[in-house]
């Protein structure tokens, strides 16, 4: 679930059910400051939790490569 470790800031990919389908969301948490810095939610829905997780992981990887 953990995708990025940079000091006390970490990004997590999770999934949630929405109307019988699934979405991914990425949450950037600053554990040092004890707050959520940012959350992104997919516009698309996926038939399975695994498909949503894979798509979220791919999106996070693309964001990391853009840095």
PyMOL commands that set and color helices and strands:
alter all, ss='L'
color gray80, all
select helices_A, chain A and resi 49-66
alter helices_A, ss='H'
color red, helices_A
select strands_A, chain A and resi 2-6+9-18+21-30+35-41
alter strands_A, ss='S'
color yellow, strands_A
deselect
rebuild
show_as cartoon
